[in-house]
Amino acid sequence: MKPLSKFAISVGIFTIIGPLVGNAVLGLWLALEGGFAELPSVFVLTLGLAYFSGILPACTAGILFGAIINKYNLRSVPSIIIGLMAGAATTALISSLLYEGISSREEMNLLVSIGAISGAICGLIVWRIVREVA
C-alpha cells in the first residue's frame, strides 16, 4: 500500500469515526450518571456536540497516527497504544487551547479519557484496514 493512502485512511477514519466513538463513550457515561432510560435520546442529543468539539482533535490525532504508520509497520497492540496516546494528547492540547471554560480537573480528565478511548479504537480500525488492503 502506498504511504499516502495509509495516511489518508488514517486521517479519514479518525476524523469520521473518532467523534462517533467519543459520542458513544460520553453517552454511556451520561447514562451511567442519570440512568439508562434516556440512553437513546442522550446519543442523539450529543451527536452534534461530539462532531463540533471532537472533529479537530480527531483529525489531528489521525494526522499523527498516519505519520507514524507511514514510517513503521506496526502490529495491533502498538497501533492501539499509539492511537490511545495520539487521541489523549490531541484532546488535551486542543481542549485546553480552545475551551477556556474547562476549569475542573474532572472535566478535563473526562475529555482526555474520551479522546484516548476514541484514539485506541480508531488506531485498531486503521490497523485492520491497512493490514487487509496491503
C-alpha positions in Angstrom: 0.0 0.0 0.0 1.3 3.5 -0.8 2.2 5.7 2.1 -0.1 8.4 1.0 -3.1 6.1 1.1 -2.2 4.8 4.6 -2.1 8.4 5.7 -5.4 9.3 4.1 -7.1 6.2 5.6 -5.8 7.2 9.0 -7.0 10.8 8.8 -10.3 9.7 7.4 -11.0 7.0 9.9 -10.0 9.2 12.9 -12.0 12.2 11.6 -15.2 10.3 10.8 -15.3 7.6 13.4 -13.4 9.3 16.3 -16.3 11.7 17.2 -18.8 8.9 16.9 -16.9 6.7 19.3 -16.4 9.7 21.6 -20.2 10.3 21.5 -20.8 6.7 22.4 -18.4 6.9 25.4 -19.9 10.2 26.5 -23.4 8.9 26.1 -22.6 5.8 28.2 -21.0 7.9 30.9 -24.0 10.2 31.0 -26.4 7.3 31.1 -24.5 5.8 34.0 -24.8 9.1 35.8 -28.5 9.6 35.0 -29.9 6.2 34.3 -30.2 4.1 31.2 -33.8 5.1 30.4 -32.6 8.1 28.5 -29.8 6.4 26.6 -31.2 6.8 23.0 -32.0 10.4 23.5 -28.6 11.1 25.0 -26.9 9.7 21.9 -29.0 11.8 19.6 -28.6 15.0 21.6 -24.9 14.7 22.0 -24.0 13.7 18.4 -23.8 17.3 17.1 -21.7 18.3 20.1 -19.4 15.3 19.5 -18.6 16.5 16.0 -18.5 20.1 16.9 -16.0 19.6 19.7 -14.3 16.4 18.6 -13.5 16.8 14.9 -10.4 18.9 15.3 -8.7 16.7 17.9 -9.8 13.6 16.0 -8.4 14.9 12.7 -5.1 15.9 14.4 -4.8 12.5 16.0 -5.4 10.9 12.6 -2.6 13.1 11.2 -0.2 12.0 14.0 -1.2 8.4 13.7 -0.9 8.4 9.9 2.6 9.9 10.0 3.7 7.1 12.4 2.1 4.2 10.4 3.7 5.6 7.2 7.1 5.2 8.8 6.7 1.9 10.7 4.9 -1.3 10.0 3.0 -1.7 13.3 1.2 -4.6 14.8 -2.2 -4.4 16.6 -1.1 -3.6 20.2 1.3 -0.8 19.2 -1.4 0.6 16.9 -3.8 0.7 19.8 -1.3 2.3 22.2 -0.2 4.9 19.6 -3.8 5.7 18.8 -4.6 6.0 22.5 -1.7 8.3 23.1 -2.5 10.4 20.0 -6.1 10.7 20.9 -5.4 11.7 24.5 -2.6 14.2 23.6 -4.5 16.0 20.9 -7.7 16.1 23.0 -5.8 17.6 26.0 -3.9 20.1 23.9 -6.8 21.3 21.8 -9.3 21.3 24.6 -7.0 23.4 26.8 -6.4 25.8 23.9 -10.0 26.2 22.6 -12.2 25.7 25.6 -11.3 28.1 28.4 -14.4 27.2 30.3 -12.9 23.9 31.3 -11.9 24.7 34.8 -12.2 21.5 36.7 -9.8 18.6 36.6 -12.7 16.1 36.3 -14.0 17.7 33.1 -10.5 17.6 31.6 -10.0 14.0 32.7 -13.3 13.1 31.1 -12.4 14.7 27.8 -8.9 13.2 27.7 -10.4 9.8 28.5 -12.9 10.1 25.7 -10.1 11.1 23.3 -7.9 8.2 24.5 -10.6 5.6 24.0 -11.6 7.0 20.6 -8.0 7.1 19.5 -7.4 3.5 20.6 -10.4 2.2 18.8 -9.6 4.2 15.7 -6.0 3.0 15.8 -7.2 -0.6 15.8 -9.6 0.1 12.9 -6.9 1.8 10.8 -4.5 -1.1 11.6 -7.1 -3.7 10.4 -7.9 -1.8 7.2 -4.3 -1.1 6.3 -3.3 -4.8 7.1 -6.1 -6.2 5.0 -5.6 -3.9 2.0 -1.8 -4.2 1.9 
